[in-house]
Amino acid sequence: MSEKNNKIPFNEDNYTHNIERNNERKLDRRGFMKTLVGAAGVFAVSSLPWGAVAAKELMGLGEKEYPHKKITEVSKLPIGDAVEFKFPGDHDDAILIRLSENKYVAYQNACTHLRCPVFWVKEQGEMICPCHHGKFDVETGSPTAGPPRRPLPEIQVKVENGAIFAVRVKRYEA
């Protein structure tokens, strides 16, 4: 054994020499528990706003109805055709597709993978994202191929006095 390893680092007889020093024992078990309870209280109080938002969404109070926005006249949209529009904001692109005489579907047309625009291909009867070859079911907005895993957000529409109106954006359901 070398001389270095055989030495006692301090001249005292034991290694508890520093316990009695000033301010060395500020954080004992009681102090640690007080700090832990205090930190838990701070986290609990800071999470209250998020809990209120979650409760609002779970109770269905978060569904917001936007001012009805006229998309187009029924007579100007033949069966199988689509028209693009903005809803609910001026920067939110959407697409309305007329599937039959009285059936319309509308979705926000930003792909749920990387937000590329989604197009309606009438000949194939599919909604296609050209960026990564994603495809969506026109009836439900659910992804059928490609990398997207979530459905397109649905926009609820209403036909009134020969015009088609966008009413609200349906909340995303997991």
HELIX and SHEET records of a PDB file:
HELIX    1   1 ARG A   29  SER A   46  1                                  18    
HELIX    2   2 LEU A   48  LEU A   58  1                                  11    
HELIX    3   3 VAL A   74  LYS A   76  5                                   3    
SHEET    1   A 3 LYS A  69  GLU A  73  0                                        
SHEET    2   A 3 ALA A 163  VAL A 169 -1                                        
SHEET    3   A 3 ILE A 155  GLU A 160 -1                                        
SHEET    1   B 3 ALA A  82  LYS A  86  0                                        
SHEET    2   B 3 ASP A  93  ARG A  98 -1                                        
SHEET    3   B 3 TYR A 104  GLN A 108 -1                                        
SHEET    1   C 4 PHE A 119  VAL A 121  0                                        
SHEET    2   C 4 GLU A 126  CYS A 129 -1                                        
SHEET    3   C 4 GLY A 134  PHE A 136 -1                                        
SHEET    4   C 4 PRO A 143  ALA A 145 -1                                        
END                                                                             
